[in-house]
Amino acid sequence: MKTFTSIIFMFVLILTNQISAQQWWNVGSAGFSAGTAYYTSLAIDGGGTPYVAYSDGAISGKETVM
């Protein structure tokens, strides 16, 4: 019975993590560039803060970091 309970618990845990991992949230205003973003890059600092860098078509391809 203990093995069965452990298996059920693991199944529920895995299923719950898969569901929550598929959700996305905006972390700023959507559409933060009036143009097209080229050469996108994502970096995460030591504190877990994500940064996105891209070449912004709205400002003649200059680099922007959010």
N, C-alpha and C positions, 0 to 999 in steps of 0.2 A: 504494500500500500504506500509506503514511503517513496519508493521508486516511481510509482505512478504519479503521485502528487508532485514530485520533483520534475518529472517530464512535462506535466501540464503547466506548472509554473514557468518553466523555461520556454515553452511554446507561447504562452501569453506574453512573456517578456519580449521575446523576439518579434512577435507580431505587433506589439505596441510600439516598439522602437522603429520598425519599418514604416508604420503609418505616420508617426510624427516626423520622421526624416524626410518625408515627401512634401512637407509644407514649406511655403516660401512667404516671406514678409518683406515689404518695402522698408528700407532703413533710412530713407530720405524721400524727397519728392520724386515722383516718377517723371521720366523725361527731363532730366537735368541738363540736357544739351538740346539746343534748337536745331542742331545739325545731326550728322551721322557720326558715330563713334568708331574709329578705326584703331587697330593694333591694341586691343584691350589687354590689360594685365591685372591680375589680382594678387595682393600680398596681405599677409596677416602678421601683425607685430607680436612681440612677446606677451603683450597683455590681452591678445585675442581680438584686437580691433582690426577689421578688414579695411583695406584701401584698394581703390580701383583707379588705375591710371589708363588714359587713352588719348589718342590724337583726336581733337575735337574739330569736326568739319565746319562747325558754325563760326569758329574763330581762326580760319585759315590753317587748320591742321596743327595748331599749337597744342602742346601737351597739357592735360588737365588731370589733377589728382583729387579724388573725392574721398 
